[in-house]
Amino acid sequence: MRLFNLLKNPTAFFEASREENWKAAFTFFLQITIALSIVTPVVNYLGVESTDFSSAYQAQILSYTFLKDTLLREYGTYAYVVEAFLITGFAFVVLIFLTGFLHLACKLMGGKGPILNAWKAASYGVGPCILGGFLPYVSLFAGFYSAIIQFYVGPKVLYGIKESRAILFLAFIIASTFIEMFLRGTTVP
């Protein structure tokens, strides 16, 4: 139900989440992450690699790269079980980094509020990734919608960032993502 409300109207969803503590956002993040960490290894095992064009989570790409470069030689098909735990672990690291980055960026743009706001934007922003964030090309749309929630709607609503600044911030993030994706072969969302 929370996922549906987030996807249907992210602005109203973030308005309603203002009074929440960190646990509700973390629980949501954990549910999405666990679902993706179960589905992604299965999809990888069936032959779909986790790349920029088939994964909405950076944790999926990092885990798959480690799986392909190291774990498969050592453990064979059992490595896909390990991949599920790696996705979850990398997702936590990305969440913590993204929370700090987002809070700092919002403060620099004149936003007001505690770091809890960045935590909510980063945690709830992963919601769209469950909608095919593990399938080729569908994941691009899921990742894009996730970026809009994390870097535009969240900062605008929770920090009170001016719309023009929020749009510029989102444009910067998307441009940086595409530059990194084509130069290095990885993505950030």
PESUL-V290538 format. One record per run of one state. SS is the DSSP state (@ for helix, = for strand, . for the rest). FROM is the first residue (numbers start at 0). LEN is the number of residues. Records with the same first field share a line. If there is no record, write none. Layout:
SS=FROM-LEN, FROM-LEN
//
This chain:
.=0-1, 8-1, 16-5, 45-12, 108-6, 124-2, 130-7, 158-4, 184-5
@=1-7, 9-7, 21-24, 57-51, 114-10, 126-4, 137-21, 162-22
//
